[in-house]
Amino acid sequence: MLKLVIFGSTGSIGKSAIEVVSQFPERFKILGLSAKRNLHLLKEQAETFKVPYLFLEDKESAEKLKNALSYKALVFYGNEGLKELAELDEADIVLIGISGLKALIPAYYALKKGKRVALANKECIISAGSFLKKIAEKHGGEIIPVDSEHSALFQILRCDKKAFVKRLIITASGGPFFKWDLKDFDKITPELALKHPTWQMGAKITIDSATLMNKGFEVLEAVELFDFSSRDIEVLIHPQSVVHGLVEMVDGALLAHLSKPDMKIAIAYALSYPERWPLSFSPLNLKELKELTFYEPDFEKFPCLRLAYEVAEKGAPYPLILEAADEVVVEAFLKKRISFLEISYFLEKILNEFTFTFKPSENLEDYLSFYQQVISFSEELIEREKK
Ligand SMILES: NC(=O)c1ccc[n+]([C@@H]2O[C@H](COP(=O)([O-])OP(=O)(O)OC[C@H]3O[C@@H](n4cnc5c(N)ncnc54)[C@H](OP(=O)(O)O)[C@@H]3O)[C@@H](O)[C@H]2O)c1
């Protein structure tokens, strides 16, 4: 029986993970669950599985949850709580479905304890990829990607030697504005941007999908996870979201991964790897597919993708700066303080104007405080411009 801790269990990834685990009661025990503020859903999940370790962000909510439970559980809180939950001796797998760079804390401590980290969160690998990989290597931890494109590439890359691989291709649905004219982009509202055509996800990643920033992040994520140059990672728009990743071999062969657009498949793979367990839903039916189409992304309409390639060339810590700036800029868009077109404008401005002395380090706190500096700088910059 594998003992599992799910960070972000009340979010889109977390809920899918619980669905996967529910299909295999004989294989998994849920040891820990965490949410930021959603006490109600966390309590419901905790009661269903009688989960012994829980986490909420603040002390007061943690106390409230503890008192509301019908059984005895330890409820952690704060950054120390994230650490304690990630380090539990009994845990075999730690799934990180928290959004934002906070995920770096549990990812770091779980890897330091030599655990398998099923990593859905892309922010931490983009911002501190080499740091996390070093920790994993030193302490015997492993990172298994959960992001669907990276899970696809991870699975295909197991088939052959890296020396035989020419390049990686990741696909993007194109988001809700793929077919829109650039001249209409000033009409995009948060409500429209939150309607993703193929995937059900949290708000931040859904906006990132609409700007193609998410795909840019995925290029950065692939650079870190698979040690490829961004020049050898191509993005193709594929509106059906059926082919998730392709690997082009030196002999011209293309190996592809196809599945329904459902995160449960990638989550189950990361949990069962190197095995595969039968998921109880109907697989992709090729005969029902009318067409599979692929297009070049339009870098003029979606400049966020260009920014990602540029920061990949510059290297650390630019991906971290882009990621942190994007958190602030997307939040400002969701609150209607800035327009859709201003998302890339502000990101570029922050990348150009933020000055720093940070060097990639061996210290978790350095990453967290550098991230905070970028957040403060970005907030002040938007405040100044929008006064
Ligand atoms: N959704 C997808 O299909 C998908 C696919 C690939 C990769 N990802 C990546 O997976 C991560 C999660 O995405 P999502 O769509 O599942 O997000 P989401 O629906 O917004 O859920 C985020 C989860 O993390 C918790 N959380 C957020 N901030 C936290 C903090 N500071 N401390 C502790 N917990 C915190 C939330 O708790 P509350 O509910 O209490 O707020 C919630 O449980 C992101 O990095 C995303 O890029 C997602």
The ligand as a Gaussian input file, in Angstrom:
#p B3LYP/6-31G(d) Opt

LIG

0 1
 N       -5.318000      22.105000     -13.574000
 C       -4.625000      21.474000     -14.485000
 O       -5.197000      20.785000     -15.348000
 C       -3.124000      21.579000     -14.521000
 C       -2.432000      20.943000     -15.555000
 C       -1.050000      20.992000     -15.533000
 C       -0.363000      21.653000     -14.538000
 N       -1.077000      22.283000     -13.555000
 C       -0.343000      23.004000     -12.511000
 O       -0.756000      22.468000     -11.235000
 C       -0.789000      23.506000     -10.254000
 C       -2.186000      23.580000      -9.656000
 O       -3.104000      23.959000     -10.675000
 P       -4.673000      23.889000     -10.450000
 O       -5.281000      24.215000     -11.756000
 O       -5.035000      22.602000      -9.783000
 O       -4.863000      25.106000      -9.428000
 P       -6.125000      25.430000      -8.524000
 O       -7.341000      24.732000      -9.029000
 O       -6.144000      26.892000      -8.385000
 O       -5.757000      24.754000      -7.109000
 C       -4.670000      25.175000      -6.340000
 C       -4.596000      24.365000      -5.061000
 O       -3.460000      24.783000      -4.309000
 C       -3.895000      25.334000      -3.046000
 N       -3.021000      26.485000      -2.791000
 C       -2.904000      27.594000      -3.562000
 N       -1.993000      28.430000      -3.037000
 C       -1.531000      27.834000      -1.910000
 C       -0.602000      28.210000      -0.917000
 N        0.039000      29.381000      -0.976000
 N       -0.381000      27.355000       0.111000
 C       -1.022000      26.167000       0.173000
 N       -1.919000      25.763000      -0.741000
 C       -2.188000      26.586000      -1.767000
 C       -5.355000      25.692000      -3.234000
 O       -6.057000      25.718000      -2.002000
 P       -7.480000      26.493000      -1.845000
 O       -8.477000      25.651000      -2.608000
 O       -7.745000      26.506000      -0.400000
 O       -7.289000      27.860000      -2.463000
 C       -5.799000      24.537000      -4.129000
 O       -5.961000      23.371000      -3.368000
 C       -0.351000      24.786000     -10.975000
 O        1.008000      24.961000     -10.793000
 C       -0.656000      24.488000     -12.442000
 O        0.190000      25.214000     -13.315000
 C       -2.427000      22.252000     -13.526000

